Amino acid sequence: MFPTPVQKAGRGASIAYQVVLPIALLVWLLPLIGVALTSIRPSGDLAAGNYFGLPSGFAGLENYSAVFINSPIGHYILNSFKMTIPTVIAAVGLSCLCGFALAIYKFKGGLLLFFVFVAGNFIPFQILMVPVRDLTLRLGLYDTITGLVLFHVAFQTGFCTLFMRNFIKGLPFALIESARVDGVSEFRIFIHIVLPLMRPAIAALSVLIFTFVWNDYFWATVLIQGDGAMPVTAGLSSLNGQWVAAWHLVSAGSIVAALPPVLMFFFMQRHFIAGLTLGATKG
């Protein structure tokens, strides 16, 4: 039913795995390698049509300096933090409460409510563009970080609740029953018993949501118009000239914009992997 592990496969399969894996990894990394090389190319290389060859010189210092000097990318990055951090806190916090209620309590309509959370993840977000934009205009939240945060919280909470509910379902229910027998309130059970056990899941979910929201481009262009609330993903277009596409600057800005989620993943890597693999095995 399941594929045979490589360690138990034949010698031919093992050799093929060792050959194909580096090739597949290189192909997967080619776009990132191309962006990194373009970010250190002199502008003359692009004008001469040298898009995929080795750079004729090293212009990394000039390109990355120009990114911060010729564009408000620092302001855009700050806006991205203002958008992403409250979204992660609110979405993960709400999902912890909702997941606890849906996993622990049995009430009428609970399964239907859970299906609503799940069904929301299957709605193509593109079809929400017009109603969401109209709603933000009516509420006075268009072109504001607050409107972007509220939308991301509403859109991400469904997936987060699904994640947390399934995680809490796997916790030993005997701990909660014993606490109830001792007269502990439901809120204290959640805070002092369930929440500490959820730390790996919270860490994994925080990394995922941080990456999703930080890398969002679609809603940043739909709900934001001016530079005041523009996040870095949409603000990278300001690095292009009016008549000439400055791809070396756009590539350098893309590398700078990608650093925060990458650094967060490496700092939270141990907790992230633990949160994704906890409960994957028994015994």
C-alpha positions in Angstrom: 0.0 0.0 0.0 2.8 2.4 0.8 6.1 2.9 -1.2 9.0 0.8 0.0 11.6 2.9 1.9 14.8 3.7 -0.1 16.9 2.0 2.6 15.0 -1.3 2.0 14.8 -1.0 -1.8 17.2 -2.7 -4.1 20.7 -1.4 -5.1 19.4 -0.1 -8.4 16.7 2.0 -6.7 19.2 3.3 -4.2 21.6 4.5 -6.9 18.7 6.0 -8.9 17.6 7.9 -5.9 21.1 9.3 -5.2 21.4 10.4 -8.8 17.9 11.8 -9.3 17.6 13.6 -6.0 20.4 16.2 -6.6 19.1 16.8 -10.2 15.6 17.4 -8.9 16.9 19.7 -6.2 18.9 21.7 -8.7 16.0 22.0 -11.1 13.8 23.1 -8.1 16.4 25.7 -7.1 17.0 27.1 -10.6 14.6 30.0 -10.3 16.1 31.1 -6.9 19.6 30.7 -8.3 18.6 32.8 -11.3 17.2 35.6 -9.1 20.3 35.5 -6.9 22.6 35.8 -9.9 20.5 38.6 -11.4 20.6 40.5 -8.2 24.4 40.8 -8.5 24.6 41.5 -12.2 25.6 44.9 -13.6 22.8 46.6 -15.4 24.8 46.4 -18.6 24.5 42.6 -18.6 20.7 42.8 -18.9 20.9 45.5 -21.6 23.3 43.2 -23.6 20.9 40.2 -23.2 23.0 38.3 -20.7 20.1 36.9 -18.7 21.1 33.4 -18.0 24.9 33.4 -18.3 27.4 34.2 -15.6 27.6 37.9 -14.6 30.3 39.9 -16.3 31.1 41.5 -13.0 30.0 41.7 -9.4 27.5 44.6 -8.7 25.9 43.2 -5.6 26.9 46.1 -3.4 25.6 48.7 -5.9 22.4 46.8 -6.5 21.5 46.2 -2.9 22.4 49.7 -1.9 20.2 51.1 -4.7 17.3 49.0 -3.4 17.4 50.9 -0.1 18.4 54.3 -1.6 16.1 54.5 -4.6 13.0 53.0 -3.1 11.1 53.0 0.3 11.7 49.3 0.7 12.4 49.8 4.4 8.9 51.3 4.8 7.4 48.5 2.8 9.1 45.9 5.0 7.8 47.7 8.1 4.3 47.6 6.7 4.6 43.9 6.0 5.6 43.3 9.7 2.6 45.5 10.8 0.4 43.3 8.6 1.9 39.9 9.3 2.5 39.9 13.1 -1.0 40.9 14.2 -2.5 38.5 11.6 -0.4 35.6 13.0 -1.3 36.4 16.6 -5.0 36.9 15.9 -5.5 33.9 13.6 -3.5 31.4 15.8 -5.2 32.7 19.0 -8.7 32.4 17.6 -7.9 29.0 16.1 -6.7 27.7 19.5 -10.0 28.7 21.1 -12.1 27.4 18.2 -10.1 24.2 17.9 -10.4 23.6 21.6 -14.2 24.1 21.5 -14.7 21.9 18.4 -12.4 19.1 19.7 -13.5 18.9 23.3 -17.2 19.8 23.5 -20.1 17.9 22.0 -22.9 20.2 21.0 -25.6 20.3 18.4 -24.4 21.7 15.1 -20.7 21.2 16.1 -19.9 19.0 13.2 -21.7 21.3 10.8 -19.7 24.3 12.2 -16.5 22.3 11.7 -17.5 21.6 8.1 -18.0 25.3 7.6 -14.5 26.0 8.7 -13.2 23.3 6.3 -15.4 24.4 3.4 -14.0 27.9 3.6 -10.6 26.6 2.7 -11.9 25.3 -0.7 -13.3 28.7 -1.9 -11.1 30.2 -4.6 -10.0 33.5 -3.1 -10.1 35.2 -6.5 -13.9 35.1 -6.6 -13.9 37.1 -3.3 -12.0 40.0 -4.9 -14.9 42.2 -5.8 -17.1 41.7 -2.6 -14.1 42.0 -0.3 -13.0 45.2 -2.0 -16.5 46.7 -1.8 -16.8 45.7 1.8 -13.5 47.5 2.7 -14.6 50.6 0.9 -17.9 50.7 2.8 -16.2 50.2 6.1 -13.5 52.8 5.4 -10.8 50.1 5.6 -9.6 50.3 2.0 -5.9 51.1 1.5 -5.2 50.5 5.2 -3.2 48.0 7.1 -6.1 47.3 9.4 -8.3 46.2 6.5 -5.6 43.9 5.2 -5.1 42.4 8.7 -8.8 41.8 9.3 -9.2 40.1 5.9 -6.2 37.8 6.4 -7.4 36.9 9.9 -10.8 36.0 8.5 -9.3 34.0 5.6 -6.6 32.2 7.6 -8.7 31.3 10.7 -10.5 28.5 8.9 -7.3 26.6 8.0 -5.8 27.3 11.4 -9.0 26.0 13.2 -8.9 22.8 11.1 -5.2 22.3 12.1 -5.7 23.0 15.8 -8.9 21.0 16.1 -7.2 17.9 14.7 -4.2 18.4 16.9 -6.2 18.8 20.1 -8.2 15.7 19.1 -5.0 13.7 19.5 -4.3 14.9 23.0 -5.0 12.5 25.9 -8.6 13.3 27.0 -7.9 11.8 30.4 -5.9 14.9 31.4 -9.0 17.0 30.9 -11.3 14.6 32.7 -9.0 14.4 35.7 -8.8 18.2 35.9 -12.6 18.5 35.7 -12.9 16.0 38.6 -10.6 18.2 40.6 -12.9 21.1 40.0 -10.7 23.1 37.6 -12.6 25.5 35.4 -12.8 25.0 31.6 -10.8 28.2 31.0 -8.0 27.2 33.4 -8.0 23.7 31.7 -7.4 25.4 28.4 -4.7 27.7 29.7 -2.8 25.4 32.0 -3.2 22.0 30.5 -4.1 22.1 26.8 -2.2 25.3 25.7 1.2 24.0 26.9 0.7 20.8 25.0 -0.1 22.8 21.9 3.2 24.7 21.7 4.6 22.6 18.9 1.5 23.0 16.8 1.4 26.8 17.6 5.0 27.1 16.5 4.4 25.2 13.2 1.2 27.1 12.5 2.8 30.4 13.2 5.6 29.7 10.7 3.1 28.7 8.0 0.8 31.6 8.5 3.7 34.1 8.7 4.9 32.7 5.4 1.5 32.8 3.7 0.7 36.3 4.8 4.1 37.8 4.2 4.3 36.4 0.7 0.8 37.5 -0.3 0.7 39.6 -3.4 -2.8 39.3 -4.7 -4.6 41.0 -1.8 -1.9 43.5 -1.3 -2.6 44.8 -4.8 -6.4 44.5 -4.5 -6.8 46.2 -1.1 -3.9 48.6 -1.1 -3.4 51.5 -3.5 -0.9 54.0 -2.0 2.6 53.7 -0.6 1.4 54.4 3.0 0.2 50.9 3.6 1.9 49.0 0.8 3.6 45.7 1.9 6.9 44.7 0.4 5.6 42.1 -2.0 3.5 44.7 -3.9 6.1 47.5 -3.3 8.8 45.7 -5.3 7.2 47.1 -8.5 8.5 50.6 -7.5 12.1 49.3 -8.2 11.3 49.2 -11.9 12.0 52.3 -14.0 9.3 54.2 -15.9 10.6 53.1 -19.3 13.1 50.3 -18.5 12.6 47.2 -16.3 15.4 47.2 -13.7 15.3 43.4 -13.1 18.6 43.5 -11.3 17.1 45.8 -8.7 13.8 43.9 -8.5 15.8 40.7 -8.0 17.8 42.2 -5.2 14.6 43.5 -3.6 13.1 40.1 -3.9 16.0 38.5 -2.0 15.7 41.2 0.7 11.9 40.6 1.0 12.4 36.8 1.2 14.8 37.0 4.2 12.3 37.5 7.1 10.2 34.3 6.5 13.4 32.3 5.7 15.1 33.5 8.9 11.9 32.7 10.9 11.8 29.2 9.5 15.4 28.5 10.5 14.9 30.0 14.0 11.7 27.9 14.5 12.9 24.9 12.5 13.0 22.5 15.5 9.5 23.5 16.7 8.1 23.5 13.2 9.2 20.0 12.4 8.1 18.8 15.9 4.6 20.3 15.3 4.2 18.7 11.9 5.4 15.3 12.9 3.9 15.0 16.4 1.3 12.3 16.4 2.5 10.9 13.1 3.6 7.6 14.8 2.3 5.5 17.6 4.1 3.4 20.1 
